[in-house]
Amino acid sequence: MAFAAALVLGWAAGNEMGEILRRAIIALVCCWLIGLGVGSVAQRAVQDRIDEYKRQHPIEMEEDKEADPAALPDAEVEPVAEALNTSPNRGN
């Protein structure tokens, strides 16, 4: 955006094309660096908030339930053949 603004405003002011491009590239680099800094700060703030939320709301699971999905309440474990509907008894 800064690059385009510098081009248009430099052209409207009647500056030479070399000077317009030089200033536009400087504006581009400066705005890129500012955006990089603001983005890094925002990313850090969001990550800190996520970490804080995870500390305040831990997910408590027993080790055996993590290892065995069938041990979870209301879990239905179907054989692979039934899930894929390719059982040899169905006559496919």
C-alpha positions, -999 to +999 in steps of 0.1 A: +000+000+000+028+024+009+046+015-024+015+024-044+008+056-024+044+067-029+042+061-067+010+079-071+019+109-049+054+112-064+039+112-099+012+137-089+039+160-074+058+159-107+090+142-094+114+123-117+107+086-122+140+075-106+133+096-074+097+082-073+109+046-075+136+052-049+112+067-024+086+040-031+111+012-024+122+030+008+085+032+019+080-004+009+109-016+031+100+006+060+064-006+061+075-042+057+097-039+088+070-022+108+045-049+098+070-076+107+074-061+142+037-056+147+030-091+135+056-106+159+041-087+188+006-099+179+017-135+175+035-134+209+004-119+225-019-146+210+005-174+220+008-161+255-030-160+258-033-196+245-007-208+269-025-190+298-058-206+288-043-241+286-028-236+321-062-225+335-082-252+317-061-284+316-075-315+300-072-343+325-071-378+311-059-410+326-029-426+309-047-458+302-076-439+284-051-421+262-035-454+251-068-473+245-097-455+227-120-484+236-116-474+273-133-441+267-169-439+278-195-443+250-168-452+225-178-476+198-151-495+181-161-512+148-140-537+129-123-522+099-142-544+075-175-532+088-164-496+088-153-498+052-183-520+042-160-545+025-168-575+046-164-608+027-197-620+042-217-592+025-211-605-010-192-575-024 
